[in-house]
């Protein structure tokens, strides 16, 4: 139980968009005017925000359970409901379709 509490506290420290209300409001406002997470992350320093986050942090927040009630994923350019794992994005079919088996071919 002690280890779980420590892990929860460590995770809460890392999640800037949940912890910092003004940063979260700024990111959500930029998402709603059709900015991409990359543009938002690159522009935070110029917009007067003292704390910066990466575009992956913004994507992680958008797809997390904390922001699902606000439906922020629909403001993203790809407009997916949920991100797919890296290696499961495109299922690969067979390279050569089995039109005719080698056993069914005529002999030469």
Secondary structure, DSSP 8 states (H G I E B T S, - for coil): -HHHHHHHHHHHHH-HHHH-HHHHHHHHHHHHTT--HHHHHHHTTTTT-SS---HHHHHHHHHSTTSGGGTGGGGSSS--SS---GGGSS----SS--SS-GGGS---
